[in-house]
Amino acid sequence: MKQKETAAVLMVLLAAACWGANGIFINILTAYGVNGTQMTLVRMASMAILTGIWLAAKNPAALKIDLRDLVWFVPAGALGLFMFGLFYTYSIQLVGMGTAAVLIYLMPSLVMLFSVVFLHEKFTPGKGLCLVLSLLGCALVSGVAGGVTLDAGGVGAALCYTLQNILLATKLKKYSPMTNLFYMFLFSAAASLVFTAAAGELPGVAYILTTPGALAANLGLGLVCSLAAQWLYTAALKAIPASRASIAATFEPVAAALFGLVLFGQKMDTFGVAGIVCEIAALVILQLPAPAKRKG
């Protein structure tokens, strides 16, 4: 069982690394003049098509769900995935990757709070210490430890992603990760289409689809930062609690900083190194076995 949990934490770390690449693709698309609404629709619709084709070819039976569960799939897709992606994309465009990353990592605090209140998970001193270390590490690595500008997009993204975590860990846990992803992408794409049409942004979507560079970047954003990341994270939730997974996911800004260091030669200061140390400490503590209960 311990090996399963360790593997699940590693899957969350890989998911966090995939999410850490978000800014790379979004900055490329921003240079093409594409906004968050347009790239979100292409991202969600293309991933719904790909996951649908994969399931139909590999395991058609996995497309079947209890229709009563649509009441959970709709908010998980339309709010948890679509609104999260939209809020986070705009947050990166408006306040930058660093500040957006700190704001989105209100999520572990919210997930832990919801898990304790609604899922009856135990709040332990170890979890509390991991949470503090991970949030501190996130702030240090992102370079905004001295103060964060409160951005509605980042806060909104954190709330939406918390909703998705709770639904995947409870109501939708009975389905395979790929089934969950297909229906979440499907309802996310539907919500995105309505939103984009209402905002008069469909011409921009046509521009993405007819511009090879923009389309390639948008597909990369979907494959790496949505499909791969969501599959890894959703699969991990079958083995570890939502609160534990959300803490491990704070590795994302560390991954983003390392991508910048390796790929773009961006320098890392003392705060960045200290942040990575905090994140690693949190992950090590997260993996320590719970203390045995005293008898009597």
Protein Blocks (a to p, Z undefined) as FASTA:
>chain_A
ZZmmmmmmmmmmmmmmmmmmmmmmmmmmmmnopafklmmmmmmmmmmmmmmmmmmmmmmm
lmpccfklmmmmmmmmmmmmmmmmmmmmmmmmmnojklmmmmmmmmmmmmmmmmmmmnop
acdfklmmmmmmmmmmmmmmnopmnoccddfklmmmmmmmmmmmmmmmmmmmmpcfklmm
mmmmmmmmmmmmmmmmmnopmmmmmmmmmmmklmmmmmmmmmmmmmmmmmmmmmmmmmbc
fklmmmmmmmmmmmmmmmmmmmnopacdfklmmmmmmmmmmmmmmmpccddddeZZ
